[in-house]
Amino acid sequence: MNKLYIGNVSEQASALDLESIFEEWKIPFSAPFLVKSGYAFVDCPDEKVAMRAIDTLSGKVELHGKVLEVEHSVPKRQRSCKLQIRNIPPHMQWEVLDGLLAQYGTVESCEQVNTDTETAVVNVRYAAKDQAREALDKLNGFLMENYALKVSYIPDETAAADAPTVGDRRGFNPRGPPRQGSPNLGARPKLQSDMPLRMLVPTQFVGAIIGKEGATIRNITKQTHSKIDIHRKENAGAAEKPITVHSTPEGCSSACRNIMEIMQKEAIDTKITEEVPLKILAHNNFVGRLIGKEGRNLKKIEQDTDTKITISPLQDLTLYNPERTITVKGTLEACAKAEEEIMKKIRESYENDVAAMHLQSNLIPGLNLNALGIFPGAASGGMSPSVISGPPAGAQAGYQSFGPQVESETVHLFIPALAVGAIIGKQGQHIKQLSRFAGASIKIAPADEIDTKQRMVIISGPPEAQFKAQGRIFGKLKEENFFGPKEEVKLEAHIKVPSFAAGRVIGKGGKTVNELQNLTSAEVVVPRDQTPDENDQVVVKITGHFYASQLAQRKIQEIISQVRRQQQPKASATGPPVARRK
């Protein structure tokens, strides 16, 4: 990746002209310039210099009235599945980029490139050549937060390289209109860790962490290659403010240490307090596994790091705040070590949950679960309407491939009555498109009363169809502002279970339903004294955000399947089951 292609070169330009430009901008080159008609090639000493040349010169420097275009020189056969995307906004949410990339195919890897520029650079590998080509066509010049993305091929070592042909002109990448998603099913992108570090810091230290005109926080961001959000406006008047650090695990730990050092120095200088504990926020879904059986995991971390660790009680959780506070006390060095161990456990739990979700029939081929914001910590505040607003390429075809062997389910989802028009759309267009996209039957039940505040949406289809349909409905409600910008979309869903399986959902003394609630963060209720309907079924009520509701639905369906499997041998031994009398 040291060889550069220089395009849009004037017919009057010579090798000497190009040399002068490189020398003027102090960009070294390791071989003479090869100038052709309208373009040129040059070798740089290493990849970092080549990157600097691209960022410094491309689209910015004129030669004989023409603005030069500079990018990696890649032989045709090596223009395969690998792209480099430059000029990414420095404060962009990484899950949004993930979602955008997945619009064009399956992303196998996405790695951040360390550069000296303010904007970010990533190397992306797609699963197929045509996917990479489409991404290049559509994303080159695409505006994100007023930054125009720059996309080019990079050599694909797995593709057979061919010798450069004399006179082979490297054309420019066509620029398509901006369009607005895949998880790579192998390794997750190394661009940033999917699970950010969330900290709580005393409000009085926030100013010192930011520094004069933001200089301190910019320094930390640059040194640790991280993106740091200080949520100053959240919880006005609160004694503590949350900070979110997006980076690699090493970057998160480094940023955490820097922030702790600043707080400790400020505490000494101002004599506000003698001890500033480290406070980490973690979604309740992961805390049980962090603690471990009989508290063994937590005790080991305490012993290994010489710290004292406490975790806020379950009673402090609410539907709108599913995070618990992990307080670490000890020396700065000890707290830094503890942070590494704690976040290692939390990231393991998160990755296991992501893997489990993908294994569930690959619920939605090509859809980026992280971009939906359904995994705790992956997105900061529910679903991203901009990402969920359009079906991923091939989603419908992906659904068809599941075939009729997947059993259909019916879910009743309750939405605000005022939102019915938005879900139906003009002349029913939105609900028809949603039904086609999800591969599900979607109907809105008539209102029971004139002034009813909620309406029931009846969704019928297999698990992946439920996931898609419900996900789009949650997203539409957020997009249409039926929930506030900082308010998470939480809806009530009803699923019917056979009356003989209801006891298993509840568990002895309510044990199973309680475990289900702790695992999913959804509220799960099996109303007592229900009379089974004509199909011998009773209702289970699930309330929560999209991910919590989906996880609870899947877990309950697993329980039903287990009960049915256990009953099958009995049924085959005794003949067909006798219909229950009404």
Helices and strands as residue ranges (DSSP letters): E 3-7, H 15-24, E 34-35, E 40-43, H 47-57, E 62-63, E 66-67, E 69-72, G 76-78, E 82-88, H 94-102, E 107-113, E 120-126, H 129-139, E 143-144, E 147-148, E 150-153, E 197-202, G 203-205, H 206-210, G 212-214, H 215-224, E 227-230, E 240-246, H 249-270, E 278-283, H 284-291, G 293-295, H 296-305, E 308-311, G 314-316, E 323-329, H 332-359, H 369-372, H 385-388, H 395-400, E 409-416, G 417-419, H 420-424, G 426-428, H 429-438, E 441-444, E 454-461, H 463-479, E 491-498, H 499-506, G 508-510, H 511-520, E 523-525, E 537-544, H 546-574
